[in-house]
């Protein structure tokens, strides 16, 4: 087990993630909400475009939370919650709001989970792309 300390996700990191995701969405002509959570699931940054659909704020937060809790991009979990999938009952088994729609990405530093980003407002594949672009900008 490594005892090397990993710098946690900072507010500055979170703001960079939000800005990068929003820039990618703007370039695609899509209005979105972006949520960034730290490793404990606490809100570090949130931004909803004035023109984004209202529910995008909730979906971006749930996508980030789901990616954080399962340490997996939500795009990779969509099939797992379908009937017959290994996580089929997971969305209704927990009190916390999980959302298995593409757009949530865990954030790692030095191989350790330090948070997650969620993007909502575009098509799921678009949201996944915007979140991925943001995480790459942080690296």
The first five atom37 places (N, CA, C, CB, O) and aatype in JSON, in Angstrom:
{
  "aatype": [20, 20, 20, 20, 20, 20, 20, 20, 20, 20, 20, 20, 20, 20, 20, 20, 20, 20, 20, 20, 20, 20, 20, 20, 20, 20, 20, 20, 20, 20, 20, 20, 20, 20, 20, 20, 20, 20, 20, 20, 20, 20, 20, 20, 20, 20, 20, 20, 20, 20, 20, 20, 20, 20, 20, 20, 20, 20, 20, 20, 20, 20, 20, 20, 20, 20, 20, 20, 20, 20, 20, 20, 20, 20, 20, 20, 20, 20, 20, 20, 20, 20, 20, 20, 20, 20, 20, 20, 20, 20, 20, 20, 20, 20, 20, 20, 20, 20, 20, 20, 20, 20, 20, 20, 20, 20, 20, 20, 20, 20, 20, 20, 20, 20, 20, 20, 20, 20, 20, 20, 20, 20, 20, 20, 20, 20, 20, 20, 20, 20, 20, 20, 20, 20, 20, 20, 20, 20, 20],
  "atom_mask": [
    [1, 1, 1, 1, 1],
    [1, 1, 1, 1, 1],
    [1, 1, 1, 1, 1],
    [1, 1, 1, 1, 1],
    [1, 1, 1, 1, 1],
    [1, 1, 1, 1, 1],
    [1, 1, 1, 1, 1],
    [1, 1, 1, 1, 1],
    [1, 1, 1, 1, 1],
    [1, 1, 1, 1, 1],
    [1, 1, 1, 1, 1],
    [1, 1, 1, 1, 1],
    [1, 1, 1, 1, 1],
    [1, 1, 1, 1, 1],
    [1, 1, 1, 1, 1],
    [1, 1, 1, 1, 1],
    [1, 1, 1, 1, 1],
    [1, 1, 1, 1, 1],
    [1, 1, 1, 1, 1],
    [1, 1, 1, 1, 1],
    [1, 1, 1, 1, 1],
    [1, 1, 1, 1, 1],
    [1, 1, 1, 1, 1],
    [1, 1, 1, 1, 1],
    [1, 1, 1, 1, 1],
    [1, 1, 1, 1, 1],
    [1, 1, 1, 1, 1],
    [1, 1, 1, 1, 1],
    [1, 1, 1, 1, 1],
    [1, 1, 1, 1, 1],
    [1, 1, 1, 1, 1],
    [1, 1, 1, 1, 1],
    [1, 1, 1, 1, 1],
    [1, 1, 1, 1, 1],
    [1, 1, 1, 1, 1],
    [1, 1, 1, 1, 1],
    [1, 1, 1, 1, 1],
    [1, 1, 1, 1, 1],
    [1, 1, 1, 1, 1],
    [1, 1, 1, 1, 1],
    [1, 1, 1, 1, 1],
    [1, 1, 1, 1, 1],
    [1, 1, 1, 1, 1],
    [1, 1, 1, 1, 1],
    [1, 1, 1, 1, 1],
    [1, 1, 1, 1, 1],
    [1, 1, 1, 1, 1],
    [1, 1, 1, 1, 1],
    [1, 1, 1, 1, 1],
    [1, 1, 1, 1, 1],
    [1, 1, 1, 1, 1],
    [1, 1, 1, 1, 1],
    [1, 1, 1, 1, 1],
    [1, 1, 1, 1, 1],
    [1, 1, 1, 1, 1],
    [1, 1, 1, 1, 1],
    [1, 1, 1, 1, 1],
    [1, 1, 1, 1, 1],
    [1, 1, 1, 1, 1],
    [1, 1, 1, 1, 1],
    [1, 1, 1, 1, 1],
    [1, 1, 1, 1, 1],
    [1, 1, 1, 1, 1],
    [1, 1, 1, 1, 1],
    [1, 1, 1, 1, 1],
    [1, 1, 1, 1, 1],
    [1, 1, 1, 1, 1],
    [1, 1, 1, 1, 1],
    [1, 1, 1, 1, 1],
    [1, 1, 1, 1, 1],
    [1, 1, 1, 1, 1],
    [1, 1, 1, 1, 1],
    [1, 1, 1, 1, 1],
    [1, 1, 1, 1, 1],
    [1, 1, 1, 1, 1],
    [1, 1, 1, 1, 1],
    [1, 1, 1, 1, 1],
    [1, 1, 1, 1, 1],
    [1, 1, 1, 1, 1],
    [1, 1, 1, 1, 1],
    [1, 1, 1, 1, 1],
    [1, 1, 1, 1, 1],
    [1, 1, 1, 1, 1],
    [1, 1, 1, 1, 1],
    [1, 1, 1, 1, 1],
    [1, 1, 1, 1, 1],
    [1, 1, 1, 1, 1],
    [1, 1, 1, 1, 1],
    [1, 1, 1, 1, 1],
    [1, 1, 1, 1, 1],
    [1, 1, 1, 1, 1],
    [1, 1, 1, 1, 1],
    [1, 1, 1, 1, 1],
    [1, 1, 1, 1, 1],
    [1, 1, 1, 1, 1],
    [1, 1, 1, 1, 1],
    [1, 1, 1, 1, 1],
    [1, 1, 1, 1, 1],
    [1, 1, 1, 1, 1],
    [1, 1, 1, 1, 1],
    [1, 1, 1, 1, 1],
    [1, 1, 1, 1, 1],
    [1, 1, 1, 1, 1],
    [1, 1, 1, 1, 1],
    [1, 1, 1, 1, 1],
    [1, 1, 1, 1, 1],
    [1, 1, 1, 1, 1],
    [1, 1, 1, 1, 1],
    [1, 1, 1, 1, 1],
    [1, 1, 1, 1, 1],
    [1, 1, 1, 1, 1],
    [1, 1, 1, 1, 1],
    [1, 1, 1, 1, 1],
    [1, 1, 1, 1, 1],
    [1, 1, 1, 1, 1],
    [1, 1, 1, 1, 1],
    [1, 1, 1, 1, 1],
    [1, 1, 1, 1, 1],
    [1, 1, 1, 1, 1],
    [1, 1, 1, 1, 1],
    [1, 1, 1, 1, 1],
    [1, 1, 1, 1, 1],
    [1, 1, 1, 1, 1],
    [1, 1, 1, 1, 1],
    [1, 1, 1, 1, 1],
    [1, 1, 1, 1, 1],
    [1, 1, 1, 1, 1],
    [1, 1, 1, 1, 1],
    [1, 1, 1, 1, 1],
    [1, 1, 1, 1, 1],
    [1, 1, 1, 1, 1],
    [1, 1, 1, 1, 1],
    [1, 1, 1, 1, 1],
    [1, 1, 1, 1, 1],
    [1, 1, 1, 1, 1],
    [1, 1, 1, 1, 1],
    [1, 1, 1, 1, 1],
    [1, 1, 1, 1, 1],
    [1, 1, 1, 1, 1]
  ],
  "atom_positions": [
    [[0.84, -1.19, 0.0], [0.0, 0.0, 0.0], [0.88, 1.24, 0.0], [-0.95, 0.0, 1.22], [1.83, 1.33, 0.77]],
    [[0.56, 2.18, -0.85], [1.33, 3.4, -0.96], [0.91, 4.39, 0.12], [1.16, 4.02, -2.35], [-0.28, 4.56, 0.38]],
    [[1.88, 5.03, 0.73], [1.58, 6.05, 1.73], [1.88, 7.44, 1.18], [2.38, 5.8, 3.01], [1.82, 8.43, 1.92]],
    [[2.19, 7.51, -0.09], [2.47, 8.79, -0.72], [1.2, 9.63, -0.78], [3.06, 8.6, -2.13], [0.17, 9.17, -1.27]],
    [[1.29, 10.83, -0.28], [0.13, 11.73, -0.3], [-0.14, 12.19, -1.73], [0.36, 12.95, 0.63], [0.78, 12.49, -2.49]],
    [[-1.4, 12.25, -2.07], [-1.82, 12.75, -3.38], [-2.56, 14.06, -3.13], [-2.72, 11.71, -4.15], [-3.44, 14.13, -2.28]],
    [[-2.2, 15.07, -3.88], [-2.86, 16.36, -3.73], [-4.33, 16.21, -4.08], [-2.19, 17.43, -4.62], [-4.67, 15.72, -5.16]],
    [[-5.21, 16.63, -3.17], [-6.65, 16.51, -3.46], [-7.07, 17.47, -4.58], [-7.48, 16.77, -2.19], [-6.33, 18.37, -4.96]],
    [[-8.26, 17.26, -5.06], [-8.84, 18.15, -6.06], [-9.1, 19.49, -5.38], [-10.15, 17.55, -6.68], [-9.78, 19.55, -4.35]],
    [[-8.57, 20.55, -5.95], [-8.71, 21.87, -5.35], [-9.84, 22.66, -6.02], [-7.39, 22.64, -5.45], [-10.36, 22.26, -7.06]],
    [[-10.19, 23.77, -5.42], [-11.18, 24.66, -6.03], [-10.67, 25.16, -7.37], [-11.5, 25.84, -5.09], [-11.43, 25.28, -8.33]],
    [[-9.38, 25.46, -7.43], [-8.79, 25.91, -8.7], [-8.91, 24.82, -9.77], [-7.31, 26.29, -8.5], [-9.24, 25.11, -10.91]],
    [[-8.64, 23.56, -9.38], [-8.81, 22.43, -10.31], [-10.26, 22.36, -10.78], [-8.4, 21.1, -9.63], [-10.54, 22.19, -11.97]],
    [[-11.17, 22.48, -9.83], [-12.6, 22.37, -10.14], [-13.03, 23.46, -11.12], [-13.44, 22.45, -8.86], [-13.8, 23.2, -12.05]],
    [[-12.55, 24.67, -10.91], [-12.9, 25.77, -11.8], [-12.33, 25.55, -13.2], [-12.4, 27.11, -11.24], [-12.97, 25.88, -14.2]],
    [[-11.12, 24.98, -13.27], [-10.52, 24.64, -14.57], [-11.37, 23.59, -15.28], [-9.07, 24.13, -14.38], [-11.62, 23.7, -16.48]],
    [[-11.82, 22.57, -14.54], [-12.66, 21.53, -15.13], [-13.96, 22.12, -15.68], [-12.98, 20.44, -14.09], [-14.37, 21.8, -16.79]],
    [[-14.6, 22.98, -14.89], [-15.86, 23.6, -15.34], [-15.62, 24.43, -16.59], [-16.46, 24.48, -14.21], [-16.37, 24.33, -17.56]],
    [[-14.58, 25.24, -16.57], [-14.29, 26.11, -17.72], [-14.0, 25.29, -18.97], [-13.11, 27.02, -17.42], [-14.48, 25.63, -20.06]],
    [[-13.22, 24.22, -18.83], [-12.88, 23.4, -20.0], [-14.1, 22.69, -20.56], [-11.81, 22.37, -19.63], [-14.27, 22.62, -21.78]],
    [[-14.95, 22.18, -19.69], [-16.17, 21.49, -20.15], [-17.11, 22.48, -20.83], [-16.88, 20.8, -18.97], [-17.69, 22.17, -21.87]],
    [[-17.27, 23.65, -20.26], [-18.16, 24.66, -20.85], [-17.63, 25.14, -22.19], [-18.33, 25.86, -19.89], [-18.4, 25.36, -23.13]],
    [[-16.32, 25.31, -22.28], [-15.72, 25.75, -23.55], [-15.96, 24.71, -24.64], [-14.2, 25.99, -23.37], [-16.29, 25.05, -25.77]],
    [[-15.78, 23.43, -24.29], [-16.02, 22.35, -25.26], [-17.49, 22.35, -25.69], [-15.64, 20.97, -24.66], [-17.8, 22.16, -26.87]],
    [[-18.39, 22.55, -24.74], [-19.82, 22.57, -25.05], [-20.16, 23.78, -25.93], [-20.66, 22.6, -23.77], [-20.91, 23.65, -26.9]],
    [[-19.62, 24.93, -25.59], [-19.86, 26.14, -26.39], [-19.37, 25.95, -27.82], [-19.18, 27.36, -25.76], [-20.04, 26.34, -28.78]],
    [[-18.2, 25.34, -27.96], [-17.66, 25.1, -29.3], [-18.58, 24.2, -30.12], [-16.26, 24.46, -29.2], [-18.62, 24.29, -31.35]],
    [[-19.32, 23.33, -29.42], [-20.26, 22.43, -30.1], [-21.66, 23.03, -30.2], [-20.33, 21.09, -29.36], [-22.57, 22.42, -30.77]],
    [[-21.84, 24.23, -29.65], [-23.14, 24.88, -29.7], [-24.16, 24.26, -28.75], [-23.68, 24.84, -31.09], [-25.36, 24.3, -29.02]],
    [[-23.69, 23.69, -27.64], [-24.56, 23.01, -26.68], [-24.5, 23.75, -25.35], [-24.14, 21.52, -26.51], [-23.43, 24.14, -24.89]],
    [[-25.67, 23.94, -24.73], [-25.72, 24.56, -23.4], [-25.79, 23.46, -22.35], [-26.94, 25.53, -23.27], [-26.58, 22.52, -22.47]],
    [[-24.96, 23.57, -21.31], [-24.83, 22.5, -20.33], [-24.76, 23.02, -18.9], [-23.6, 21.67, -20.63], [-24.6, 24.22, -18.65]],
    [[-24.9, 22.08, -17.99], [-24.55, 22.27, -16.59], [-23.36, 21.38, -16.31], [-25.76, 21.95, -15.62], [-23.23, 20.29, -16.87]],
    [[-22.47, 21.85, -15.43], [-21.27, 21.1, -15.06], [-21.16, 21.08, -13.54], [-19.99, 21.73, -15.71], [-21.28, 22.11, -12.88]],
    [[-20.93, 19.88, -13.0], [-20.75, 19.69, -11.57], [-19.4, 19.03, -11.32], [-21.9, 18.86, -10.96], [-19.04, 18.08, -12.02]],
    [[-18.67, 19.52, -10.32], [-17.42, 18.9, -9.9], [-17.51, 18.58, -8.41], [-16.19, 19.83, -10.2], [-17.82, 19.45, -7.59]],
    [[-17.25, 17.32, -8.08], [-17.26, 16.84, -6.7], [-15.86, 16.44, -6.28], [-18.23, 15.66, -6.53], [-15.07, 15.99, -7.1]],
    [[-15.55, 16.61, -4.98], [-14.28, 16.12, -4.47], [-14.4, 14.64, -4.14], [-13.83, 16.91, -3.23], [-15.46, 14.05, -4.35]],
    [[-13.33, 14.03, -3.64], [-13.31, 12.59, -3.39], [-14.35, 12.16, -2.36], [-11.93, 12.16, -2.93], [-14.75, 10.99, -2.33]],
    [[-14.79, 13.07, -1.51], [-15.81, 12.75, -0.51], [-17.22, 12.97, -1.01], [-15.59, 13.58, 0.72], [-18.18, 12.77, -0.27]],
    [[-17.35, 13.37, -2.27], [-18.67, 13.62, -2.85], [-19.23, 15.0, -2.56], [-19.63, 12.6, -2.34], [-20.41, 15.26, -2.78]],
    [[-18.38, 15.89, -2.06], [-18.81, 17.26, -1.75], [-18.67, 18.16, -2.97], [-17.99, 17.82, -0.57], [-17.73, 18.03, -3.75]],
    [[-19.61, 19.06, -3.12], [-19.62, 19.98, -4.26], [-18.45, 20.95, -4.19], [-20.94, 20.75, -4.31], [-18.28, 21.66, -3.2]],
    [[-17.64, 20.97, -5.24], [-16.54, 21.94, -5.34], [-16.87, 23.06, -6.32], [-15.26, 21.24, -5.77], [-16.48, 24.21, -6.12]],
    [[-17.59, 22.71, -7.39], [-17.95, 23.72, -8.38], [-19.19, 23.27, -9.13], [-16.77, 23.97, -9.37], [-19.41, 22.09, -9.37]],
    [[-20.0, 24.27, -9.5], [-21.2, 24.0, -10.3], [-21.47, 25.21, -11.16], [-22.44, 23.66, -9.39], [-21.32, 26.35, -10.72]],
    [[-21.86, 24.94, -12.4], [-22.23, 26.04, -13.29], [-23.27, 25.55, -14.27], [-20.99, 26.6, -14.03], [-23.07, 24.55, -14.96]],
    [[-24.4, 26.27, -14.33], [-25.43, 25.97, -15.34], [-25.51, 27.14, -16.28], [-26.82, 25.68, -14.68], [-25.71, 28.28, -15.86]],
    [[-25.36, 26.86, -17.57], [-25.53, 27.89, -18.58], [-26.95, 28.44, -18.46], [-25.26, 27.33, -20.02], [-27.89, 27.68, -18.22]],
    [[-27.11, 29.72, -18.62], [-28.43, 30.36, -18.49], [-29.48, 29.72, -19.4], [-28.33, 31.84, -18.81], [-30.66, 29.71, -19.06]],
    [[-29.05, 29.2, -20.53], [-29.99, 28.64, -21.5], [-30.12, 27.13, -21.41], [-29.57, 29.02, -22.88], [-30.9, 26.53, -22.15]],
    [[-29.36, 26.51, -20.51], [-29.42, 25.04, -20.38], [-30.75, 24.62, -19.76], [-28.24, 24.51, -19.52], [-31.32, 25.35, -18.95]],
    [[-31.24, 23.46, -20.15], [-32.48, 22.96, -19.57], [-32.29, 22.81, -18.07], [-32.91, 21.61, -20.22], [-31.21, 22.42, -17.61]],
    [[-33.31, 23.12, -17.3], [-33.2, 23.14, -15.85], [-32.76, 21.8, -15.27], [-34.51, 23.55, -15.24], [-31.97, 21.77, -14.32]],
    [[-33.26, 20.7, -15.81], [-32.93, 19.39, -15.25], [-31.45, 19.05, -15.42], [-33.78, 18.32, -15.92], [-30.94, 18.16, -14.75]],
    [[-30.76, 19.76, -16.31], [-29.34, 19.46, -16.53], [-28.51, 19.69, -15.27], [-28.8, 20.32, -17.66], [-27.48, 19.04, -15.09]],
    [[-28.94, 20.58, -14.4], [-28.23, 20.78, -13.15], [-28.26, 19.53, -12.28], [-28.82, 21.96, -12.39], [-27.25, 19.13, -11.7]],
    [[-29.43, 18.93, -12.2], [-29.58, 17.7, -11.42], [-28.86, 16.53, -12.08], [-31.07, 17.37, -11.23], [-28.2, 15.74, -11.41]],
    [[-28.99, 16.42, -13.4], [-28.35, 15.28, -14.07], [-26.83, 15.38, -14.01], [-28.81, 15.18, -15.53], [-26.16, 14.36, -13.85]],
    [[-26.28, 16.57, -14.13], [-24.82, 16.7, -14.06], [-24.31, 16.29, -12.69], [-24.38, 18.15, -14.38], [-23.27, 15.65, -12.58]],
    [[-25.04, 16.64, -11.65], [-24.63, 16.29, -10.29], [-24.74, 14.79, -10.05], [-25.49, 17.05, -9.27], [-23.85, 14.2, -9.45]],
    [[-25.82, 14.18, -10.51], [-25.99, 12.74, -10.33], [-24.96, 11.94, -11.14], [-27.4, 12.31, -10.72], [-24.47, 10.91, -10.68]],
    [[-24.64, 12.42, -12.32], [-23.62, 11.74, -13.13], [-22.27, 11.8, -12.43], [-23.52, 12.39, -14.54], [-21.55, 10.8, -12.38]],
    [[-21.91, 12.98, -11.89], [-20.64, 13.1, -11.18], [-20.62, 12.17, -9.97], [-20.4, 14.57, -10.73], [-19.62, 11.49, -9.72]],
    [[-21.71, 12.13, -9.22], [-21.77, 11.29, -8.02], [-21.65, 9.81, -8.37], [-23.09, 11.54, -7.26], [-20.95, 9.05, -7.69]],
    [[-22.32, 9.4, -9.44], [-22.27, 8.0, -9.87], [-20.85, 7.62, -10.31], [-23.27, 7.75, -11.02], [-20.34, 6.57, -9.93]],
    [[-20.22, 8.49, -11.11], [-18.85, 8.22, -11.56], [-17.89, 8.14, -10.37], [-18.38, 9.32, -12.55], [-16.98, 7.31, -10.36]],
    [[-18.1, 8.99, -9.39], [-17.25, 8.98, -8.19], [-17.44, 7.7, -7.39], [-17.55, 10.2, -7.31], [-16.46, 7.04, -7.04]],
    [[-18.68, 7.35, -7.09], [-18.95, 6.2, -6.24], [-18.49, 4.88, -6.86], [-20.42, 6.13, -5.93], [-18.04, 3.98, -6.15]],
    [[-18.61, 4.76, -8.18], [-18.24, 3.52, -8.84], [-16.87, 3.6, -9.52], [-19.29, 3.15, -9.86], [-16.4, 2.63, -10.11]],
    [[-16.24, 4.79, -9.44], [-14.91, 5.02, -10.0], [-14.84, 4.54, -11.46], [-13.84, 4.3, -9.16], [-13.88, 3.9, -11.88]],
    [[-15.88, 4.88, -12.19], [-16.01, 4.46, -13.59], [-16.79, 5.52, -14.35], [-16.71, 3.06, -13.7], [-17.74, 6.08, -13.81]],
    [[-16.41, 5.81, -15.58], [-17.23, 6.72, -16.39], [-18.66, 6.17, -16.5], [-16.61, 6.92, -17.8], [-18.86, 4.97, -16.7]],
    [[-19.64, 7.04, -16.37], [-21.03, 6.58, -16.44], [-21.35, 5.98, -17.8], [-21.98, 7.74, -16.14], [-22.23, 5.13, -17.9]],
    [[-20.65, 6.41, -18.84], [-20.87, 5.82, -20.17], [-20.59, 4.32, -20.16], [-19.98, 6.52, -21.21], [-21.19, 3.57, -20.93]],
    [[-19.66, 3.9, -19.3], [-19.29, 2.48, -19.24], [-20.26, 1.66, -18.4], [-17.9, 2.34, -18.68], [-20.14, 0.44, -18.33]],
    [[-21.23, 2.31, -17.77], [-22.15, 1.62, -16.86], [-23.56, 1.46, -17.42], [-22.22, 2.36, -15.56], [-24.38, 0.76, -16.83]],
    [[-23.83, 2.09, -18.54], [-25.19, 2.08, -19.1], [-25.71, 0.67, -19.31], [-25.21, 2.84, -20.43], [-26.84, 0.37, -18.92]],
    [[-24.91, -0.2, -19.91], [-25.36, -1.57, -20.16], [-25.5, -2.38, -18.88], [-24.4, -2.26, -21.1], [-26.32, -3.3, -18.82]],
    [[-24.72, -2.05, -17.86], [-24.73, -2.82, -16.61], [-26.05, -2.7, -15.84], [-23.6, -2.37, -15.73], [-26.36, -3.57, -15.03]],
    [[-26.82, -1.63, -16.09], [-28.08, -1.46, -15.36], [-29.3, -1.88, -16.18], [-28.23, -0.02, -14.93], [-30.43, -1.76, -15.72]],
    [[-29.07, -2.37, -17.38], [-30.17, -2.87, -18.2], [-30.68, -4.19, -17.62], [-29.73, -3.06, -19.68], [-29.95, -4.86, -16.89]],
    [[-31.92, -4.57, -17.92], [-32.43, -5.86, -17.44], [-31.44, -6.99, -17.77], [-33.81, -6.17, -18.06], [-31.0, -7.12, -18.91]],
    [[-31.11, -7.77, -16.78], [-30.16, -8.86, -16.95], [-28.73, -8.45, -16.67], [-30.25, -9.4, -18.33], [-27.85, -9.31, -16.57]],
    [[-28.47, -7.15, -16.53], [-27.13, -6.66, -16.26], [-26.77, -6.82, -14.78], [-27.0, -5.19, -16.66], [-27.67, -6.95, -13.95]],
    [[-25.47, -6.82, -14.46], [-25.04, -7.06, -13.08], [-25.49, -5.98, -12.09], [-23.56, -7.17, -13.05], [-25.6, -6.26, -10.9]],
    [[-25.75, -4.76, -12.57], [-26.18, -3.67, -11.68], [-27.64, -3.3, -11.9], [-25.3, -2.45, -11.89], [-28.05, -2.19, -11.56]],
    [[-28.43, -4.21, -12.46], [-29.81, -3.89, -12.83], [-30.6, -3.25, -11.7], [-30.52, -5.13, -13.29], [-31.36, -2.31, -11.94]],
    [[-30.46, -3.73, -10.48], [-31.25, -3.19, -9.37], [-30.55, -2.05, -8.64], [-31.56, -4.29, -8.38], [-31.14, -1.45, -7.74]],
    [[-29.32, -1.74, -8.99], [-28.57, -0.71, -8.28], [-29.23, 0.67, -8.28], [-27.21, -0.6, -8.87], [-29.21, 1.33, -7.25]],
    [[-29.8, 1.13, -9.39], [-30.4, 2.47, -9.37], [-31.51, 2.63, -8.34], [-30.93, 2.8, -10.72], [-31.74, 3.74, -7.85]],
    [[-32.2, 1.57, -8.0], [-33.29, 1.67, -7.03], [-32.94, 1.08, -5.67], [-34.51, 0.97, -7.58], [-33.75, 1.15, -4.75]],
    [[-31.75, 0.51, -5.53], [-31.37, -0.16, -4.28], [-30.8, 0.81, -3.24], [-30.35, -1.23, -4.57], [-30.77, 0.49, -2.05]],
    [[-30.36, 1.97, -3.67], [-29.7, 2.91, -2.77], [-30.53, 4.16, -2.57], [-28.33, 3.29, -3.31], [-31.36, 4.51, -3.41]],
    [[-30.31, 4.82, -1.46], [-31.0, 6.08, -1.19], [-30.4, 7.23, -1.98], [-30.97, 6.39, 0.29], [-31.08, 8.21, -2.29]],
    [[-29.12, 7.12, -2.3], [-28.44, 8.2, -3.0], [-28.76, 8.16, -4.49], [-26.92, 8.11, -2.78], [-28.97, 7.09, -5.06]],
    [[-28.81, 9.32, -5.11], [-29.25, 9.42, -6.51], [-28.16, 9.09, -7.53], [-29.76, 10.8, -6.79], [-27.35, 9.95, -7.89]],
    [[-28.14, 7.85, -8.0], [-27.23, 7.45, -9.07], [-27.92, 7.69, -10.42], [-26.8, 5.96, -8.91], [-29.15, 7.63, -10.51]],
    [[-27.12, 7.94, -11.45], [-27.66, 8.14, -12.78], [-26.73, 7.51, -13.79], [-27.88, 9.64, -13.09], [-25.57, 7.91, -13.93]],
    [[-27.25, 6.52, -14.5], [-26.44, 5.74, -15.42], [-26.65, 6.22, -16.85], [-26.78, 4.24, -15.3], [-27.14, 5.48, -17.71]],
    [[-26.26, 7.46, -17.08], [-26.3, 8.08, -18.41], [-24.92, 8.69, -18.64], [-27.46, 9.17, -18.53], [-24.35, 9.28, -17.72]],
    [[-24.39, 8.56, -19.83], [-23.05, 9.08, -20.14], [-22.95, 10.56, -19.8], [-22.72, 8.86, -21.61], [-23.89, 11.33, -20.01]],
    [[-21.78, 10.94, -19.27], [-21.52, 12.34, -18.93], [-20.81, 12.52, -17.6], [-22.8, 13.11, -18.9], [-20.44, 13.64, -17.24]],
    [[-20.61, 11.42, -16.85], [-19.87, 11.48, -15.59], [-18.53, 10.79, -15.75], [-20.68, 10.83, -14.45], [-18.45, 9.7, -16.31]],
    [[-17.47, 11.44, -15.25], [-16.11, 10.9, -15.37], [-15.4, 11.04, -14.03], [-15.31, 11.62, -16.51], [-15.39, 12.13, -13.46]],
    [[-14.81, 9.96, -13.52], [-13.99, 10.11, -12.31], [-12.7, 10.87, -12.64], [-13.65, 8.72, -11.7], [-12.21, 10.82, -13.77]],
    [[-12.17, 11.58, -11.65], [-10.94, 12.33, -11.83], [-9.87, 11.7, -10.95], [-11.15, 13.86, -11.48], [-10.06, 11.51, -9.75]],
    [[-8.74, 11.38, -11.57], [-7.62, 10.73, -10.86], [-6.39, 11.63, -10.89], [-7.29, 9.35, -11.48], [-6.18, 12.41, -11.82]],
    [[-5.58, 11.49, -9.86], [-4.26, 12.15, -9.83], [-3.29, 11.12, -9.29], [-4.27, 13.46, -8.94], [-3.51, 10.54, -8.22]],
    [[-2.22, 10.89, -10.03], [-1.22, 9.9, -9.63], [-1.87, 8.54, -9.34], [-0.44, 10.38, -8.4], [-1.48, 7.84, -8.41]],
    [[-2.86, 8.19, -10.15], [-3.52, 6.91, -10.02], [-4.55, 6.8, -8.91], [-2.51, 5.88, -9.82], [-5.12, 5.73, -8.69]],
    [[-4.8, 7.89, -8.2], [-5.75, 7.88, -7.09], [-6.99, 8.69, -7.44], [-5.1, 8.44, -5.81], [-6.9, 9.73, -8.09]],
    [[-8.14, 8.21, -7.02], [-9.41, 8.91, -7.25], [-9.46, 10.15, -6.37], [-10.63, 7.98, -6.95], [-9.34, 10.06, -5.15]],
    [[-9.63, 11.33, -6.99], [-9.67, 12.57, -6.22], [-10.98, 13.34, -6.42], [-8.51, 13.45, -6.61], [-11.17, 14.39, -5.8]],
    [[-11.88, 12.84, -7.27], [-13.14, 13.53, -7.49], [-13.8, 13.05, -8.76], [-12.91, 15.03, -7.56], [-13.46, 12.0, -9.3]],
    [[-14.77, 13.84, -9.22], [-15.49, 13.49, -10.45], [-16.12, 14.74, -11.04], [-16.56, 12.42, -10.17], [-16.39, 15.72, -10.35]],
    [[-16.35, 14.66, -12.34], [-17.06, 15.72, -13.06], [-18.28, 15.11, -13.72], [-16.13, 16.41, -14.12], [-18.25, 13.98, -14.18]],
    [[-19.36, 15.87, -13.75], [-20.56, 15.46, -14.46], [-21.02, 16.6, -15.35], [-21.67, 15.06, -13.48], [-21.01, 17.76, -14.96]],
    [[-21.43, 16.25, -16.56], [-21.95, 17.23, -17.51], [-23.33, 16.78, -17.95], [-21.0, 17.4, -18.74], [-23.53, 15.6, -18.28]],
    [[-24.28, 17.69, -17.97], [-25.64, 17.41, -18.43], [-26.14, 18.52, -19.31], [-26.59, 17.21, -17.24], [-25.75, 19.68, -19.16]],
    [[-27.01, 18.18, -20.23], [-27.62, 19.2, -21.09], [-27.55, 18.87, -22.56], [-26.97, 20.51, -20.85], [-28.42, 19.29, -23.34]],
    [[-26.53, 18.12, -22.96], [-26.42, 17.7, -24.35], [-26.88, 16.26, -24.48], [-24.99, 17.87, -24.86], [-27.41, 15.68, -23.53]],
    [[-26.66, 15.68, -25.64], [-26.89, 14.25, -25.8], [-25.87, 13.54, -24.91], [-26.77, 13.79, -27.31], [-24.78, 14.07, -24.7]],
    [[-26.18, 12.35, -24.4], [-25.24, 11.66, -23.52], [-23.82, 11.56, -24.09], [-25.75, 10.29, -23.22], [-22.85, 11.76, -23.36]],
    [[-23.68, 11.24, -25.37], [-22.36, 11.11, -25.96], [-21.64, 12.46, -25.96], [-22.47, 10.56, -27.39], [-20.42, 12.51, -25.77]],
    [[-22.38, 13.55, -26.18], [-21.78, 14.88, -26.14], [-21.3, 15.19, -24.73], [-22.79, 15.95, -26.62], [-20.17, 15.65, -24.53]],
    [[-22.16, 14.95, -23.74], [-21.8, 15.23, -22.35], [-20.55, 14.46, -21.95], [-22.97, 14.87, -21.4], [-19.67, 14.99, -21.27]],
    [[-20.46, 13.2, -22.37], [-19.28, 12.38, -22.09], [-18.04, 13.02, -22.72], [-19.47, 10.94, -22.62], [-16.98, 13.09, -22.09]],
    [[-18.17, 13.47, -23.93], [-17.05, 14.12, -24.62], [-16.6, 15.4, -23.93], [-17.42, 14.41, -26.04], [-15.41, 15.65, -23.8]],
    [[-17.56, 16.21, -23.49], [-17.22, 17.46, -22.81], [-16.5, 17.17, -21.47], [-18.51, 18.3, -22.56], [-15.53, 17.84, -21.13]],
    [[-16.99, 16.19, -20.74], [-16.37, 15.81, -19.46], [-14.97, 15.25, -19.69], [-17.24, 14.78, -18.71], [-14.05, 15.55, -18.93]],
    [[-14.82, 14.44, -20.72], [-13.51, 13.86, -21.04], [-12.52, 14.96, -21.41], [-13.64, 12.83, -22.19], [-11.37, 14.93, -20.98]],
    [[-12.96, 15.9, -22.21], [-12.11, 17.03, -22.6], [-11.65, 17.8, -21.37], [-12.85, 17.96, -23.57], [-10.49, 18.22, -21.29]],
    [[-12.56, 18.0, -20.41], [-12.22, 18.73, -19.19], [-11.16, 17.98, -18.38], [-13.46, 18.95, -18.35], [-10.2, 18.59, -17.9]],
    [[-11.34, 16.68, -18.22], [-10.38, 15.89, -17.44], [-9.01, 15.9, -18.12], [-10.89, 14.43, -17.27], [-7.98, 15.96, -17.45]],
    [[-9.0, 15.83, -19.43], [-7.73, 15.9, -20.16], [-7.06, 17.26, -19.98], [-7.95, 15.61, -21.66], [-5.83, 17.34, -19.94]],
    [[-7.84, 18.31, -19.87], [-7.28, 19.66, -19.67], [-6.62, 19.8, -18.29], [-8.38, 20.73, -19.83], [-5.7, 20.59, -18.12]],
    [[-7.11, 19.02, -17.33], [-6.56, 19.06, -15.98], [-5.22, 18.33, -15.88], [-7.55, 18.46, -15.0], [-4.39, 18.66, -15.04]],
    [[-5.03, 17.35, -16.74], [-3.81, 16.51, -16.66], [-2.55, 17.29, -16.95], [-3.9, 15.34, -17.63], [-1.45, 16.73, -16.92]]
  ]
}
